[in-house]
Amino acid sequence: MNKKGFTLLETLFALVIVSTGFFSVFSLAQTGIRATNASINRLIAANLAQEGVEIIRNIRDSVYVAGDDWNAVANPGHLDKHNCLTNHKNCRISIEPGSNQLLDEDNSAYLKIDANGKYSYSSGDNSIFRRWVNLTQGGGICNQIATSTDCIEIDVTISWQEKGRNQDLEVEDYIYNWY
């Protein structure tokens, strides 16, 4: 009597091969998803940092449009609000509807994200990102490009946690006295 079929050993061997292939594909997919999420967070951080630089530039430009000179840019009503410039301390920056703001130093404050995907400190749910700016008159390469009084270094730092590890992205830029 000749019966055709698989033995128990052949069936177990086939299951091991199939499950190994399945778990390999699953592991590869998981790695791809993690890499995608890390790339998305880094891209958001880069955009938040650039927005921080643009807020500072907009404050400078608003002073110019208002008819004031370069010295007004560095006064307490503008870039030196909360001594952000004279004491070289980190200040949060936020763009709220209708105004650009330099806020008091608080590195523990998370940016909030609203239902429209916009980041601010005033409304929405806490995001994973923190942002602050450090302004230095005459800092960085200012002395190589302009006089120290005609140049302000802008350092924007975005910080977040990803998979239990701290991540930072820093952007450096400069604004000049073009009055």
NORHU-V486818 format. One record per residue. RES is the residue in three letters. SS is DSSP state (@ for helix, = for strand, . for the rest). PHI is phi in radians with two decimals (none if undefined). BURIAL is # if it has 16 or more other C-alpha atoms within 10 Angstrom, else .. Layout:
res->(RES,RES)
ss->(SS,SS)
phi->(PHI,PHI)
burial->(BURIAL,BURIAL)
This chain:
res->(MET,ASN,LYS,LYS,GLY,PHE,THR,LEU,LEU,GLU,THR,LEU,PHE,ALA,LEU,VAL,ILE,VAL,SER,THR,GLY,PHE,PHE,SER,VAL,PHE,SER,LEU,ALA,GLN,THR,GLY,ILE,ARG,ALA,THR,ASN,ALA,SER,ILE,ASN,ARG,LEU,ILE,ALA,ALA,ASN,LEU,ALA,GLN,GLU,GLY,VAL,GLU,ILE,ILE,ARG,ASN,ILE,ARG,ASP,SER,VAL,TYR,VAL,ALA,GLY,ASP,ASP,TRP,ASN,ALA,VAL,ALA,ASN,PRO,GLY,HIS,LEU,ASP,LYS,HIS,ASN,CYS,LEU,THR,ASN,HIS,LYS,ASN,CYS,ARG,ILE,SER,ILE,GLU,PRO,GLY,SER,ASN,GLN,LEU,LEU,ASP,GLU,ASP,ASN,SER,ALA,TYR,LEU,LYS,ILE,ASP,ALA,ASN,GLY,LYS,TYR,SER,TYR,SER,SER,GLY,ASP,ASN,SER,ILE,PHE,ARG,ARG,TRP,VAL,ASN,LEU,THR,GLN,GLY,GLY,GLY,ILE,CYS,ASN,GLN,ILE,ALA,THR,SER,THR,ASP,CYS,ILE,GLU,ILE,ASP,VAL,THR,ILE,SER,TRP,GLN,GLU,LYS,GLY,ARG,ASN,GLN,ASP,LEU,GLU,VAL,GLU,ASP,TYR,ILE,TYR,ASN,TRP,TYR)
ss->(.,.,.,.,.,.,.,@,@,@,@,@,@,@,@,@,@,@,@,@,@,@,@,@,@,@,@,@,@,@,@,@,@,@,@,@,@,@,@,@,@,@,@,@,@,@,@,@,@,@,@,@,@,@,@,@,@,@,@,@,@,@,@,@,@,.,.,.,.,@,@,@,@,.,.,.,.,.,.,.,@,@,@,.,.,.,.,.,.,.,=,=,=,=,=,=,.,.,=,=,=,=,=,.,.,.,.,.,.,.,.,=,=,.,.,.,.,.,=,=,.,.,.,.,=,=,.,.,.,=,=,=,=,=,=,=,=,.,.,.,.,@,@,@,@,.,.,@,@,@,=,=,=,=,=,=,=,=,=,=,=,=,.,.,=,=,=,=,=,=,=,=,=,=,=,=,.,.,.)
phi->(none,-1.81,-1.78,-1.75,2.86,-1.75,-1.46,-1.06,-1.14,-1.13,-1.12,-1.10,-1.09,-1.11,-1.12,-1.11,-1.13,-1.12,-1.19,-1.09,-1.09,-1.08,-1.19,-1.15,-1.13,-1.08,-1.11,-1.11,-1.12,-1.08,-1.07,-1.10,-1.14,-1.09,-1.13,-1.13,-1.10,-1.11,-1.16,-1.09,-1.10,-1.17,-1.16,-1.08,-1.07,-1.10,-1.19,-1.14,-1.15,-1.11,-1.07,-1.05,-1.09,-1.15,-1.09,-1.10,-1.06,-1.15,-1.08,-1.03,-1.15,-1.11,-1.12,-1.10,-1.08,-1.27,1.62,-1.49,-1.73,-1.00,-1.08,-1.25,-1.05,-1.59,-1.47,-1.04,-1.39,-2.15,-1.29,-1.69,-1.03,1.08,1.02,-1.14,-1.64,-1.26,-1.72,0.86,-1.85,-1.23,-2.24,-1.31,-2.21,-2.46,-1.94,-1.93,-0.92,1.52,-2.74,-1.77,-2.31,-1.78,-1.88,-1.02,-1.10,-2.84,-1.22,-1.58,-1.35,-1.58,-1.14,-1.80,-2.10,-1.60,-1.11,-1.58,1.46,-1.66,-1.73,-2.81,-1.74,-1.74,-2.53,1.90,-1.65,-1.02,-1.67,-1.58,-1.77,-2.15,-2.39,-2.59,-2.17,-2.15,-1.91,-2.37,-1.27,1.37,-1.43,1.06,-1.64,-0.96,-1.18,-1.47,-1.84,-2.56,-1.31,-1.08,-1.45,-1.82,-2.60,-2.21,-1.45,-2.01,-2.03,-1.92,-2.09,-1.97,-2.27,-2.76,-1.91,-2.43,0.96,1.37,-2.03,-1.29,-2.13,-2.32,-2.34,-2.08,-2.21,-2.08,-2.62,-2.40,-2.09,-2.21,-1.41,-1.90,-1.32)
burial->(.,.,.,.,.,.,.,.,.,.,.,.,.,.,.,.,.,.,.,.,.,.,.,.,.,.,.,.,.,.,.,.,.,.,.,.,.,.,.,.,#,#,.,.,#,#,.,#,#,#,#,#,#,.,#,#,#,.,#,#,.,.,#,#,.,.,.,.,.,#,.,#,#,#,.,.,.,#,#,#,#,#,#,#,#,#,.,.,#,#,#,#,#,#,#,.,.,.,.,#,#,#,#,#,#,.,.,.,.,#,#,#,#,#,.,.,.,.,#,#,#,.,.,#,.,#,.,.,#,#,#,#,#,#,#,#,#,#,#,#,.,#,.,.,.,.,.,#,#,#,#,#,#,#,#,#,#,#,#,#,.,.,.,.,.,.,.,.,.,#,.,#,#,#,#,#,.,.,.)
